[in-house]
Amino acid sequence: MSTSQTVVVTPTTDRRDRDTRRGPRLSSLRRWVSPVAIIATWQVLSTTGVLAEDTLAAPTTIFAGAVELARTGELQSATLVSLQRVGLGFVIGASVALVLAVVAGLSRIGDDAVDPPMQMLRTLPHFGLIPLFILWMGIGEAPKLALIAMGVCFPLYLNTVAGIRSVEAKMHEAARSMGLSWSQRLRHVVLPSALPQVLVGLRQALGIAWLSLIVAETISAGDGLGYLINRAREFSQTDVIVVGLAVYSLLGLLTDAIVRLLERKALTWRA
C-alpha cells in the first residue's frame, strides 16, 4: 500500500518565501546608505564653502578629474605601472615565504635554522629600511620591489608555518601507513590541510603589498600612481590626489576579492 501527500501552498507560505528572498537584497541596499550619505554630505559641505577646494575637492570635481585623467590615458598608464610593481614584488616575496615556511614547518632542523632570523627581521619596521635600500640599490625599481617583497613575506610565512604545524599527527601516521613518500605526503596531506591558513596569509600579504607600494612610490618614483599623487601634491590638486588614493583602494579590494573567490573554489571540500 502506498500513500501520497499533497503539499498545499498557502498565501502565508508564499509571502514568507518572498520576504526571505527580499531580505538579502534589502540588506545589500542598506549597506550603501551610509556611503551615499557621506558623499552627499561631502558634496554639500564643498558647495557651501565649508570645505575649501584646496583642502579637499568636491566629489563632482574628483569625478571630473578622474574622467580627464582617463581621457588622456595618464590614469591607465600609472595604474598599469603600479600593478606591475606590486605583482612582481608579490611574486618574489611569496616565493621566498613559501619556501622558507615549508623548510621551517616540516623540519625541526629547518625550523631552528630559519625561524629565528625570520622572527628577528619580522620585528623590524620594514619602512624604516628604505634609506638602506636606497643606499644599497639606488633609486630605481629594486628598492621598491624589495620593500613590497618584505611586506608580503612575513604574514605569508607565519600563516603557512602555522598551517603546516596544524596538521594532525594521525594524518601523518595514516599517510606513512599507506606508503606515501615524503613528496606525496606534502602534496596530498600537508598542503591541503594548510591551505586555509595559507589563503588567510595571502589576503594579509596582499593588503601589506599595496600599503608598501604606496610608500615606495611616494618616495622615489618617476611613474605610477604614487608619482601621480606626488606631482598633484606639488600643485595642490586635491582631486588628483583623491583619485590616486581611490584607485589604490579599488585595486586592493579587487585583489582581495580574487583571493576570496579562489578560497571558495579551493576549499569547497570544507563545506
Disulfide bonds with the S-S distance in Angstrom:
none
